[in-house]
């Protein structure tokens, strides 16, 4: 009985730490999301030469972020291979 209580308590603490780290990580990611989106939106608008009010601006920005992200993941995975 004591072992079950101790195991539960340790696992509970581990899960709480994991939840806190995840929450802080998501908060940091959300803060950076706006900065990165605005940067890519400015670059995309300059490259494509459309008005910021254009209805496809966010779509073009999302596509450019995706392309950059895939290239970044590709190069970092090659760089960090065993």
TORPA-4810 file (N, C-alpha, C, O; in nm, 3 decimals):
<nodes>
NODE_1_0.083_-0.120_0.000_0.000_0.000_0.000_0.087_0.126_0.000_0.061_0.220_-0.075_X
NODE_2_0.190_0.126_0.084_0.279_0.242_0.092_0.351_0.265_-0.041_0.370_0.379_-0.083_X
NODE_3_0.390_0.156_-0.107_0.461_0.165_-0.234_0.370_0.226_-0.342_0.417_0.304_-0.425_X
NODE_4_0.242_0.193_-0.341_0.148_0.247_-0.438_0.131_0.398_-0.416_0.129_0.475_-0.512_X
NODE_5_0.120_0.438_-0.292_0.107_0.581_-0.260_0.232_0.658_-0.304_0.222_0.766_-0.363_X
NODE_6_0.347_0.600_-0.276_0.473_0.667_-0.312_0.489_0.675_-0.463_0.530_0.778_-0.517_X
NODE_7_0.457_0.566_-0.531_0.465_0.564_-0.678_0.370_0.667_-0.738_0.405_0.739_-0.831_X
NODE_8_0.247_0.671_-0.684_0.150_0.768_-0.734_0.198_0.911_-0.712_0.187_0.995_-0.800_X
NODE_9_0.251_0.937_-0.594_0.300_1.072_-0.560_0.415_1.114_-0.652_0.418_1.227_-0.700_X
NODE_10_0.509_1.022_-0.677_0.620_1.054_-0.766_0.573_1.078_-0.909_0.618_1.172_-0.975_X
NODE_11_0.483_0.994_-0.955_0.431_1.010_-1.091_0.349_1.139_-1.103_0.356_1.207_-1.205_X
NODE_12_0.273_1.172_-1.000_0.194_1.295_-1.000_0.285_1.417_-1.009_0.258_1.509_-1.086_X
NODE_13_0.393_1.419_-0.932_0.488_1.530_-0.936_0.553_1.540_-1.074_0.573_1.649_-1.127_X
NODE_14_0.587_1.424_-1.131_0.649_1.424_-1.264_0.554_1.481_-1.369_0.595_1.557_-1.457_X
NODE_15_0.428_1.443_-1.361_0.330_1.492_-1.458_0.302_1.642_-1.439_0.280_1.713_-1.537_X
NODE_16_0.302_1.689_-1.316_0.283_1.833_-1.290_0.401_1.911_-1.349_0.381_2.015_-1.412_X
NODE_17_0.524_1.863_-1.327_0.641_1.930_-1.385_0.632_1.933_-1.537_0.661_2.035_-1.600_X
NODE_18_0.591_1.822_-1.596_0.578_1.814_-1.741_0.472_1.912_-1.791_0.492_1.978_-1.893_X
NODE_19_0.361_1.922_-1.721_0.255_2.015_-1.760_0.301_2.160_-1.751_0.269_2.241_-1.837_X
NODE_20_0.376_2.192_-1.647_0.426_2.329_-1.631_0.525_2.362_-1.742_0.519_2.471_-1.800_X
NODE_21_0.615_2.270_-1.772_0.711_2.294_-1.880_0.639_2.311_-2.013_0.674_2.399_-2.092_X
NODE_22_0.539_2.228_-2.039_0.463_2.238_-2.163_0.390_2.373_-2.171_0.389_2.436_-2.277_X
NODE_23_0.330_2.415_-2.061_0.257_2.542_-2.061_0.351_2.660_-2.086_0.318_2.751_-2.162_X
NODE_24_0.466_2.658_-2.023_0.564_2.766_-2.044_0.615_2.762_-2.188_0.632_2.866_-2.251_X
NODE_25_0.640_2.643_-2.238_0.686_2.629_-2.376_0.585_2.682_-2.476_0.622_2.751_-2.571_X
NODE_26_0.458_2.649_-2.457_0.354_2.700_-2.546_0.340_2.852_-2.536_0.314_2.919_-2.636_X
NODE_27_0.358_2.906_-2.415_0.352_3.051_-2.397_0.465_3.119_-2.473_0.445_3.221_-2.539_X
NODE_28_0.584_3.064_-2.463_0.699_3.119_-2.536_0.675_3.110_-2.686_0.701_3.205_-2.760_X
NODE_29_0.626_2.995_-2.730_0.598_2.977_-2.874_0.494_3.076_-2.922_0.508_3.130_-3.032_X
NODE_30_0.392_3.101_-2.843_0.289_3.196_-2.883_0.345_3.338_-2.891_0.308_3.415_-2.980_X
NODE_31_0.434_3.372_-2.800_0.494_3.506_-2.802_0.578_3.524_-2.929_0.574_3.630_-2.992_X
NODE_32_0.653_3.422_-2.966_0.736_3.430_-3.086_0.654_3.418_-3.214_0.698_3.463_-3.319_X
NODE_33_0.537_3.359_-3.207_0.454_3.340_-3.325_0.425_3.471_-3.395_0.438_3.480_-3.518_X
NODE_34_0.387_3.572_-3.320_0.354_3.701_-3.382_0.476_3.765_-3.447_0.467_3.818_-3.557_X
NODE_35_0.588_3.760_-3.379_0.710_3.820_-3.434_0.752_3.750_-3.564_0.783_3.815_-3.663_X
NODE_36_0.751_3.618_-3.561_0.791_3.543_-3.681_0.691_3.563_-3.794_0.730_3.581_-3.909_X
NODE_37_0.562_3.561_-3.761_0.460_3.580_-3.864_0.473_3.717_-3.929_0.467_3.730_-4.051_X
NODE_38_0.492_3.820_-3.847_0.505_3.955_-3.902_0.629_3.970_-3.989_0.624_4.036_-4.093_X
NODE_39_0.739_3.909_-3.947_0.861_3.913_-4.027_0.838_3.846_-4.163_0.871_3.904_-4.267_X
NODE_40_0.783_3.726_-4.162_0.759_3.657_-4.288_0.653_3.727_-4.373_0.659_3.725_-4.496_X
NODE_41_0.557_3.789_-4.307_0.455_3.861_-4.384_0.518_3.980_-4.457_0.488_4.004_-4.573_X
NODE_42_0.604_4.054_-4.389_0.672_4.165_-4.455_0.758_4.118_-4.571_0.757_4.178_-4.679_X
NODE_43_0.833_4.009_-4.549_0.916_3.956_-4.657_0.832_3.907_-4.775_0.867_3.931_-4.890_X
NODE_44_0.722_3.839_-4.745_0.636_3.787_-4.850_0.572_3.900_-4.929_0.563_3.893_-5.052_X
NODE_45_0.528_4.003_-4.860_0.466_4.116_-4.930_0.566_4.186_-5.021_0.530_4.231_-5.130_X
NODE_46_0.691_4.194_-4.978_0.793_4.256_-5.063_0.827_4.170_-5.183_0.846_4.221_-5.293_X
NODE_47_0.835_4.038_-5.161_0.869_3.948_-5.271_0.758_3.937_-5.375_0.786_3.937_-5.495_X
NODE_48_0.635_3.929_-5.331_0.523_3.910_-5.423_0.468_4.044_-5.471_0.402_4.050_-5.575_X
NODE_49_0.494_4.149_-5.396_0.450_4.284_-5.432_0.297_4.295_-5.438_0.240_4.335_-5.539_X
NODE_50_0.233_4.258_-5.326_0.089_4.276_-5.315_0.061_4.365_-5.195_0.148_4.388_-5.111_X
NODE_51_-0.061_4.415_-5.187_-0.100_4.503_-5.077_-0.125_4.420_-4.950_-0.174_4.307_-4.958_X
NODE_52_-0.092_4.475_-4.835_-0.113_4.402_-4.709_-0.259_4.364_-4.684_-0.285_4.269_-4.610_X
NODE_53_-0.354_4.435_-4.743_-0.495_4.406_-4.722_-0.547_4.296_-4.814_-0.664_4.258_-4.806_X
NODE_54_-0.462_4.245_-4.901_-0.504_4.141_-4.995_-0.549_4.017_-4.917_-0.488_3.981_-4.816_X
NODE_55_-0.654_3.951_-4.965_-0.712_3.840_-4.890_-0.622_3.716_-4.885_-0.643_3.630_-4.800_X
NODE_56_-0.524_3.705_-4.972_-0.435_3.589_-4.972_-0.303_3.613_-4.899_-0.215_3.527_-4.899_X
NODE_57_-0.289_3.728_-4.837_-0.164_3.762_-4.770_-0.129_3.659_-4.663_-0.014_3.613_-4.657_X
NODE_58_-0.225_3.622_-4.579_-0.197_3.525_-4.473_-0.166_3.387_-4.529_-0.084_3.314_-4.473_X
NODE_59_-0.229_3.351_-4.639_-0.202_3.222_-4.702_-0.061_3.218_-4.757_0.011_3.121_-4.735_X
NODE_60_-0.020_3.323_-4.827_0.116_3.329_-4.880_0.219_3.328_-4.768_0.325_3.265_-4.779_X
NODE_61_0.188_3.398_-4.659_0.279_3.401_-4.545_0.291_3.263_-4.483_0.401_3.219_-4.450_X
NODE_62_0.179_3.194_-4.465_0.181_3.059_-4.408_0.260_2.963_-4.497_0.333_2.877_-4.447_X
NODE_63_0.245_2.977_-4.628_0.320_2.892_-4.721_0.469_2.919_-4.709_0.549_2.825_-4.707_X
NODE_64_0.508_3.045_-4.701_0.651_3.077_-4.692_0.709_3.029_-4.559_0.823_2.982_-4.556_X
NODE_65_0.634_3.040_-4.450_0.681_2.989_-4.321_0.696_2.837_-4.326_0.792_2.781_-4.273_X
NODE_66_0.601_2.770_-4.390_0.608_2.625_-4.403_0.729_2.581_-4.483_0.800_2.488_-4.443_X
NODE_67_0.754_2.646_-4.595_0.869_2.613_-4.678_0.999_2.634_-4.599_1.087_2.548_-4.600_X
NODE_68_1.010_2.748_-4.532_1.128_2.775_-4.451_1.142_2.671_-4.340_1.253_2.622_-4.315_X
NODE_69_1.033_2.637_-4.274_1.037_2.540_-4.166_1.081_2.402_-4.212_1.160_2.336_-4.145_X
NODE_70_1.031_2.358_-4.327_1.070_2.228_-4.379_1.219_2.226_-4.414_1.289_2.130_-4.384_X
NODE_71_1.267_2.332_-4.478_1.409_2.342_-4.511_1.493_2.344_-4.384_1.597_2.279_-4.377_X
NODE_72_1.449_2.420_-4.284_1.521_2.427_-4.156_1.527_2.290_-4.088_1.632_2.250_-4.039_X
NODE_73_1.415_2.219_-4.086_1.411_2.085_-4.026_1.503_1.990_-4.103_1.575_1.911_-4.042_X
NODE_74_1.501_1.998_-4.235_1.585_1.912_-4.318_1.733_1.933_-4.286_1.806_1.837_-4.262_X
NODE_75_1.775_2.059_-4.285_1.918_2.086_-4.261_1.960_2.054_-4.118_2.069_2.001_-4.096_X
NODE_76_1.875_2.083_-4.021_1.913_2.050_-3.883_1.913_1.900_-3.860_1.996_1.851_-3.783_X
NODE_77_1.825_1.826_-3.925_1.826_1.680_-3.907_1.951_1.621_-3.971_2.007_1.525_-3.919_X
NODE_78_1.995_1.676_-4.085_2.119_1.628_-4.147_2.240_1.665_-4.061_2.333_1.586_-4.047_X
NODE_79_2.238_1.785_-4.005_2.347_1.833_-3.924_2.361_1.756_-3.793_2.472_1.734_-3.744_X
NODE_80_2.249_1.714_-3.737_2.249_1.649_-3.605_2.239_1.497_-3.614_2.204_1.432_-3.515_X
NODE_81_2.270_1.441_-3.729_2.269_1.295_-3.740_2.378_1.234_-3.656_2.479_1.297_-3.625_X
NODE_82_2.355_1.108_-3.617_2.455_1.036_-3.538_2.578_1.005_-3.619_2.672_0.944_-3.568_X
</nodes>
